[in-house]
Amino acid sequence: MDLSEPDLAARLTITEQVARAAGDLALEYFASRSSLEIETKRALTDMVSVADREVERLIQARLQSAFPGDAFLGEEYGLSEGVTGLTWVVDPIDGTAPFLNGLPGWCVSIGLMDATGPLLGVIYAPVLGEVYAGARGMGTTLDGKPVTVTDRFDLSTGLLGTGANDRASPDRMGRLYADLAENGIAHVRYGSGALMLAFVAAGRLVGYCEPRMALWDCLAGYALIEAAGGRVGEIGAEAMRGRQYGVIASAPRDFEALAALTDFAAADWDRAPDA
């Protein structure tokens, strides 16, 4: 399905409304987080609660009501096929660990993609009270005000966001941090990869890199960054099936240097099965 600019703008408006509703529900759970039952997925730090599931249900119900022919991919419930060629990609609460520990670094992440890649994205950080919204050819806003990737700082003068999970080799991650230190690149982690990608779009970080991420973690952020004038890495093979891949994004002038420094396509980034 080819969307006109008015159609895309209308979808962006509805997506922001859905993200705000989802964030409000998540905030209710956040206020009572001490009573939430917590489960783990692959690792002890990969957690999920009823909040993640109920927020995803709300997002899916509202988006499928508004756009019944679209596909939907969510972190908690997987893929529901569609017929329009458009797919919503959702992480209901990116940064579940910060969420459960009472920290502000979590967000609702809703992206839309077509056959060529990221189309629109909305990331809502309820505790911070910030909404990032953007779409292909339409620019990106933070709380309604236009933002762009930074043209003031670069890798040598700004802050690079980094992330990692149990899919990446610990030894290889340690080497990356050593390489960053050797090159004088200051870096920071803030709990949610999706939110740090939004920070790139808003010019707060010069870039972001994480060796293995799922599509629902980065699709909305990729849309925001491209709409804000930045560059992003390719979406990995079998991403729709949940396969993780290396994610990089930055202002254009730093992209090639960041790609060479990280080299996320290298096989040594994958953690050994018995590690």
Sequence and secondary structure as in RCSB ss.txt:
>XXXX:A:sequence
MDLSEPDLAARLTITEQVARAAGDLALEYFASRSSLEIETKRALTDMVSVADREVERLIQARLQSAFPGDAFLGE
EYGLSEGVTGLTWVVDPIDGTAPFLNGLPGWCVSIGLMDATGPLLGVIYAPVLGEVYAGARGMGTTLDGKPVTVT
DRFDLSTGLLGTGANDRASPDRMGRLYADLAENGIAHVRYGSGALMLAFVAAGRLVGYCEPRMALWDCLAGYALI
EAAGGRVGEIGAEAMRGRQYGVIASAPRDFEALAALTDFAAADWDRAPDA
>XXXX:A:secstr
    HHHHHHHHHHHHHHHHHHHHHHHHHHHTGGG  EEESSSTTSEEEHHHHHHHHHHHHHHHHHSTTSEEEET
TTEEE  SSS EEEEEEEE HHHHHTT S  EEEEEEEETTEEEEEEEEETTTTEEEEEETTTEEEETTEEE   
SS  TTTSEEEE   TTB HHHHHHHHHHHHHTT EEE  S HHHHHHHHHTTSSSEEEEEEE HHHHHHHHHHH
HHTT EE    TTGGGT  EEEEEE HHHHHHHHHHH TTSGGGB  TT 
